[in-house]
Amino acid sequence: MQSRPSRTKVNSRKGTLAQAKHESTWDYVGQHTFGSHLKRQRSTRGYSRHSLSITTGIQERRLMDIELGKEPPGINDIRALSTVLDIPQSELLVIAGYIKSE
């Protein structure tokens, strides 16, 4: 009698995602993330995520992912956020980990 292959279902998508998360350098803990800083600054200045999305041209879903730490901000995102929120671009670049603080 031949043995049948195991019927264990392997979800390759989850495996890829887990692997990608493991390899990511975007791995901060707590309230000291770019996303938490962005959310705090956005709220302080009276912007909703939707209104910030409209003024910066960054999709609302992308802003949410950045605030939740699911996606790192791109250079163009930082440029737009710096202009609209009136935060020095160098400050945001340091917080995002693109440059070292001086």
CYANA upper distance limits for C-alpha pairs under 8 A (distance plus 0.5 A):
 11 ASN  CA     15 GLY  CA      7.02
 12 SER  CA     16 THR  CA      6.58
 13 ARG  CA     17 LEU  CA      6.67
 14 LYS  CA     18 ALA  CA      6.45
 15 GLY  CA     19 GLN  CA      6.54
 16 THR  CA     20 ALA  CA      6.53
 17 LEU  CA     21 LYS  CA      6.63
 18 ALA  CA     22 HIS  CA      6.65
 19 GLN  CA     23 GLU  CA      6.78
 20 ALA  CA     24 SER  CA      6.59
 26 TRP  CA     69 GLY  CA      8.44
 26 TRP  CA     72 PRO  CA      7.29
 28 TYR  CA     32 HIS  CA      7.84
 28 TYR  CA     33 THR  CA      6.62
 29 VAL  CA     33 THR  CA      7.69
 31 GLN  CA     36 SER  CA      6.28
 31 GLN  CA     37 HIS  CA      8.30
 32 HIS  CA     36 SER  CA      7.09
 32 HIS  CA     37 HIS  CA      7.56
 33 THR  CA     37 HIS  CA      6.75
 33 THR  CA     69 GLY  CA      7.84
 33 THR  CA     95 ILE  CA      7.79
 33 THR  CA     96 ALA  CA      8.22
 34 PHE  CA     38 LEU  CA      6.53
 34 PHE  CA     66 ILE  CA      8.18
 34 PHE  CA     67 GLU  CA      7.71
 34 PHE  CA     69 GLY  CA      8.06
 34 PHE  CA     92 LEU  CA      8.26
 34 PHE  CA     95 ILE  CA      6.16
 34 PHE  CA     96 ALA  CA      5.94
 35 GLY  CA     39 LYS  CA      6.62
 35 GLY  CA     66 ILE  CA      5.83
 35 GLY  CA     67 GLU  CA      4.04
 35 GLY  CA     68 LEU  CA      6.36
 35 GLY  CA     69 GLY  CA      6.13
 36 SER  CA     40 ARG  CA      6.63
 36 SER  CA     67 GLU  CA      6.35
 36 SER  CA     68 LEU  CA      7.93
 37 HIS  CA     41 GLN  CA      6.64
 38 LEU  CA     42 ARG  CA      6.43
 38 LEU  CA     67 GLU  CA      6.96
 39 LYS  CA     43 SER  CA      6.58
 39 LYS  CA     67 GLU  CA      6.58
 40 ARG  CA     44 THR  CA      6.54
 41 GLN  CA     45 ARG  CA      6.71
 41 GLN  CA     85 LEU  CA      7.93
 42 ARG  CA     46 GLY  CA      6.88
 42 ARG  CA     47 TYR  CA      5.78
 42 ARG  CA     48 SER  CA      7.60
 42 ARG  CA     49 ARG  CA      8.15
 42 ARG  CA     52 LEU  CA      8.09
 42 ARG  CA     85 LEU  CA      7.69
 43 SER  CA     47 TYR  CA      6.17
 43 SER  CA     48 SER  CA      7.42
 45 ARG  CA     85 LEU  CA      7.84
 47 TYR  CA     51 SER  CA      6.35
 47 TYR  CA     52 LEU  CA      6.27
 48 SER  CA     52 LEU  CA      6.64
 49 ARG  CA     53 SER  CA      6.55
 49 ARG  CA     60 GLU  CA      6.91
 49 ARG  CA     63 LEU  CA      7.57
 49 ARG  CA     64 MET  CA      7.99
 50 HIS  CA     54 ILE  CA      6.88
 50 HIS  CA     60 GLU  CA      6.40
 51 SER  CA     55 THR  CA      6.78
 52 LEU  CA     56 THR  CA      6.42
 52 LEU  CA     58 ILE  CA      8.44
 52 LEU  CA     60 GLU  CA      8.49
 53 SER  CA     57 GLY  CA      6.06
 53 SER  CA     58 ILE  CA      5.53
 53 SER  CA     59 GLN  CA      6.12
 53 SER  CA     60 GLU  CA      5.64
 53 SER  CA     63 LEU  CA      7.64
 54 ILE  CA     58 ILE  CA      7.63
 54 ILE  CA     59 GLN  CA      8.34
 55 THR  CA     84 VAL  CA      7.58
 56 THR  CA     80 ALA  CA      5.88
 56 THR  CA     81 LEU  CA      6.90
 56 THR  CA     84 VAL  CA      7.08
 57 GLY  CA     80 ALA  CA      8.26
 58 ILE  CA     62 ARG  CA      7.25
 58 ILE  CA     63 LEU  CA      7.26
 58 ILE  CA     77 ASP  CA      7.40
 59 GLN  CA     63 LEU  CA      6.90
 60 GLU  CA     64 MET  CA      6.77
 61 ARG  CA     65 ASP  CA      6.75
 62 ARG  CA     66 ILE  CA      6.65
 62 ARG  CA     71 GLU  CA      8.22
 63 LEU  CA     67 GLU  CA      6.60
 64 MET  CA     68 LEU  CA      6.59
 65 ASP  CA     69 GLY  CA      6.57
 65 ASP  CA     70 LYS  CA      5.43
 65 ASP  CA     71 GLU  CA      5.94
 66 ILE  CA     70 LYS  CA      6.44
 66 ILE  CA     71 GLU  CA      5.46
 66 ILE  CA     72 PRO  CA      6.30
 66 ILE  CA     73 PRO  CA      6.64
 72 PRO  CA     96 ALA  CA      7.93
 73 PRO  CA     77 ASP  CA      6.29
 73 PRO  CA     78 ILE  CA      6.98
 73 PRO  CA     96 ALA  CA      7.62
 74 GLY  CA     78 ILE  CA      6.80
 75 ILE  CA     79 ARG  CA      6.67
 76 ASN  CA     80 ALA  CA      6.72
 77 ASP  CA     81 LEU  CA      6.56
 78 ILE  CA     82 SER  CA      6.36
 78 ILE  CA     89 GLN  CA      7.30
 78 ILE  CA     92 LEU  CA      7.03
 78 ILE  CA     93 LEU  CA      7.66
 79 ARG  CA     83 THR  CA      6.88
 79 ARG  CA     89 GLN  CA      6.92
 80 ALA  CA     84 VAL  CA      6.76
 81 LEU  CA     85 LEU  CA      6.21
 81 LEU  CA     86 ASP  CA      8.30
 81 LEU  CA     87 ILE  CA      8.22
 82 SER  CA     86 ASP  CA      5.95
 82 SER  CA     87 ILE  CA      5.32
 82 SER  CA     88 PRO  CA      6.43
 82 SER  CA     89 GLN  CA      5.74
 82 SER  CA     92 LEU  CA      7.74
 83 THR  CA     87 ILE  CA      7.45
 83 THR  CA     89 GLN  CA      8.43
 87 ILE  CA     91 GLU  CA      7.60
 87 ILE  CA     92 LEU  CA      7.87
 88 PRO  CA     92 LEU  CA      7.29
 89 GLN  CA     93 LEU  CA      6.68
 90 SER  CA     94 VAL  CA      6.71
 91 GLU  CA     95 ILE  CA      6.81
 92 LEU  CA     96 ALA  CA      6.49
 93 LEU  CA     97 GLY  CA      6.64
 93 LEU  CA     98 TYR  CA      5.69
 93 LEU  CA     99 ILE  CA      6.37
 94 VAL  CA     98 TYR  CA      6.39
 94 VAL  CA     99 ILE  CA      5.54
 94 VAL  CA    100 LYS  CA      6.24
 94 VAL  CA    101 SER  CA      6.29
